[in-house]
Amino acid sequence: MTIDRRILIDPRGAILSAGRKVSTVKGLEQVSNQTQRVFENWCHWKPTGRLPRLDEIYPNRLGDVIPSVMVVDVLEAEQDYRYRIVGALEAETRCSDPTGLTVRQLYGSKPDVLDFCLDSYDLTMASPWGIIDFSIEASANPRYLELETMFLPLSEDGARVTQILVYSRFVPH
């Protein structure tokens, strides 16, 4: 799956370049070593035939990438997602910490950005292997560029997606 490239401005100042969003199994050969490591730790549970639980991955299996990790709760009734855990680097690149807010609360005033963000989470809900977004984004903090973002489904019961683990690869700008 490919989304047409377009430029969006986040209400907090980030520039979002909407580009390719692909299944992790199709995009894994193009990602950084850190992104591959996060995926491999997540995959540790796949041979059992179930999705991992949050406590099986976070924080113990993520080590030095924790600052670049977010976890969102799936709010099925509201068709929304709530930021549960926001790593320090994620908050620094955003120039704010959205912990406790929903995606709709955060981006409701910018319909294009809201649709872009919801699309990533919705695609992850529909994919048993998650997705990788290869959009290059200039974060709200001008010191960082985001080169790739991986979205991986998590489950409290092993089957139904109840949370999404997000890992973003940032580089100093």
VENTAPE-V734031 format. One record per backbone hydrogen bond with DSSP energy under -0.5 kcal/mol. NH is the residue of the N-H (numbers start at 1). CO is the residue of the C=O. E is the energy in kcal/mol with one decimal. If there is no record, write none. Layout:
NH;CO;E
NH;CO;E
This chain:
6;18;-1.0
8;16;-3.2
10;8;-0.6
10;14;-3.1
13;10;-2.3
15;138;-2.9
16;8;-3.3
16;14;-0.6
17;15;-0.5
17;136;-0.6
18;6;-2.2
18;16;-0.8
22;132;-2.6
24;130;-1.4
26;23;-1.0
27;23;-1.9
28;24;-1.7
30;27;-1.8
31;28;-1.2
36;32;-2.3
37;33;-2.2
38;34;-2.2
39;35;-2.3
40;36;-2.8
41;37;-2.2
42;38;-2.1
43;39;-2.8
44;40;-0.9
45;42;-1.4
46;43;-1.3
47;43;-0.7
48;45;-1.3
49;46;-2.7
50;45;-0.9
51;158;-2.4
56;53;-1.2
57;53;-0.6
57;54;-1.5
58;54;-3.2
61;57;-1.8
62;59;-1.8
63;59;-1.1
65;62;-1.9
66;63;-1.5
68;65;-2.2
69;66;-1.9
70;166;-2.6
71;85;-2.3
72;164;-2.3
73;82;-3.1
74;162;-2.7
75;73;-0.5
75;80;-2.8
76;74;-0.8
78;75;-0.6
79;75;-0.9
79;76;-0.9
80;75;-1.8
82;73;-2.1
83;101;-2.8
84;71;-2.6
84;82;-0.7
85;71;-1.9
87;69;-2.4
89;67;-0.7
90;67;-2.0
91;87;-2.4
92;88;-2.4
93;89;-2.7
94;90;-1.3
95;91;-1.0
95;92;-0.5
96;91;-1.5
98;96;-0.6
100;83;-3.5
101;98;-2.7
103;81;-2.3
106;102;-2.3
107;103;-2.6
108;104;-1.5
110;107;-2.0
114;110;-2.8
115;111;-2.6
116;112;-2.1
117;113;-2.6
118;114;-3.0
119;115;-2.3
120;116;-1.3
121;117;-1.7
122;118;-3.2
123;119;-2.7
124;120;-1.7
125;121;-2.1
126;122;-1.3
127;123;-0.6
127;124;-0.9
128;126;-0.5
130;127;-1.0
131;151;-1.9
132;22;-3.2
133;149;-3.4
134;20;-3.2
134;132;-0.6
137;135;-0.6
137;146;-2.4
138;15;-1.9
139;137;-0.8
139;144;-1.4
140;93;-0.6
141;93;-2.0
142;140;-0.7
144;141;-1.9
145;171;-2.5
146;137;-3.2
147;145;-0.6
147;169;-2.7
148;169;-0.8
149;133;-2.0
150;167;-3.1
151;131;-2.9
152;165;-3.0
154;163;-2.8
155;52;-2.5
162;154;-2.1
163;154;-1.5
164;72;-2.3
165;152;-3.0
166;70;-3.3
167;150;-2.6
168;68;-2.2
169;148;-2.9
170;168;-0.7
171;145;-2.4
173;143;-3.6
